[in-house]
Amino acid sequence: MKKSIRAKGQAKVLIVDDEADICFLFDRILRKRNLQTGFASNLAEAMESIESETPSLIFLDNCLPDGQGMDIIPYLKLHYPGTHIIVVTANDSLMDKKRAFQQGADDFLGKPLSLALINNTLDKIKLRNLPV
């Protein structure tokens, strides 16, 4: 499941998750905030999408079919320093959270997700000020 994130005048958000329900939840919330979304269901698709059109924000699942999302954060922060990264995972132990921040994540969300949790996270990173 891959979807382009192209749009002019809107901040671009890439949702990297292999669960379609999670992608659609984010899509619905982000569109209400006038944000353009794109999807990737694995790390390979995510990297292809990021390289072709760098997003302002990435919601990155940690457990993906082809690897751990947290493993690519240092690379992303080095090559795309303006991109915000929020790790999303069902394994939300204190150790996982600490590792995500050590890798360079801007925030960390544990599943199950809620509308309030996602909106609070977006507000914390001041999404309104993200570049388009």
PyMOL commands that set and color helices and strands:
alter all, ss='L'
color gray80, all
select helices_A, chain A and resi 20-32+43-52+69-79+94-103+115-124+127-129
alter helices_A, ss='H'
color red, helices_A
select strands_A, chain A and resi 12-16+36-40+57-61+63-64+67-68+84-89+107-110
alter strands_A, ss='S'
color yellow, strands_A
deselect
rebuild
show_as cartoon
